[in-house]
Amino acid sequence: MKLGEFDIYPVTDGRFRLDGGAMFGVVPKVLWQRCCDADELNRIPLSLTCLLIKAHGRNILVDTGLGDKGDDKFHRMFAVDRKRTLLASLREHGLDADDIHMVINTHLHFDHAGGNTRRDGRGSLAPAFPKATYFIQQGEFEDAARANERTKASYRSENIVPVAEHYRWELLHGDTEVLPGITAVVTAGHTRYHQGVKIESEGRTAFFLGDLIPTVSHLPLPYIMGYDLYPIQTLETKRWVLDRAFEERWLLIFEHDPLVQAGYVRRDHAGKYVLEEVRAWQ
């Protein structure tokens, strides 16, 4: 899709499943199962949609999916399906790992940063995008480094430390324009320093949501994940983003919806936000 002077493309690292109850928090199953089919283990299907931005002669990748370091137990637990991988998806656009100049992680959970690193020919871990600078909020980096009993299952050092060892991290301090028209925006709630990515060019705006609103089914304000560490903050951040997206007509890009990649929000007769899907880039 053209967005002003920029080109933006959804790229995928496949699919996986997470527990439906955890994905919808306090919302009862009788409500969320209307939109999400759960398997026999109560897991719902989720996409691993990342975003490729071509701007200012740079190739920018937002999030990196699960990557290929998981063992058989990991694949079974999360029903991982990587028939399509991130690198294969990038190659469809004529790019290889060496062609990525910047990686922006929304946060450092394993399904968003798992593809940050790979094993080289000797079995050692190294940045998967060796020529890229990786961008993350400093607070998110520090929270990942000192993960506690609640968070350590999501933060995995193998996705973070090798990037630090190669001096490829650039730590951000709040909302930061990393390139003209491309801004990392703190959207706290899922984690304290979770960030979305705002893309602006020639009067058009797109916003990559990450885990703030992981699927279209999470558009209702109270539909907040049990995984969110600060759910009340998620609520207020969602309200702010959706209000801006409606008033300023932002294209919202979803990371985990298995069917819908992007769309514009409008208000229905009850004043609730619903999505008008955009299919132009599928």
Secondary structure, DSSP 8 states (H G I E B T S, - for coil): -EETTEEEEEEEEEEEEEEHHHHHTTS-HHHHTTT----TTSEEEEEEEEEEEEETTEEEEE---S-S---HHHHHHTT-B-SS-HHHHHHTTT--GGG--EEE-S--BHHHHGGGEEE-TTS-EEESSTT-EEEEEHHHHHHHHT--TTTTTTB-GGGTHHHHHTT-EEEE-SSEEEETTEEEEE--SSSTT-EEEEEEETTEEEEE-TTSS-SGGG-STT---TT-SSHHHHHHHHHHHHHHHHHHTEEEE-SS-SS--EEEEEE-TTS-EEEEE--TT-
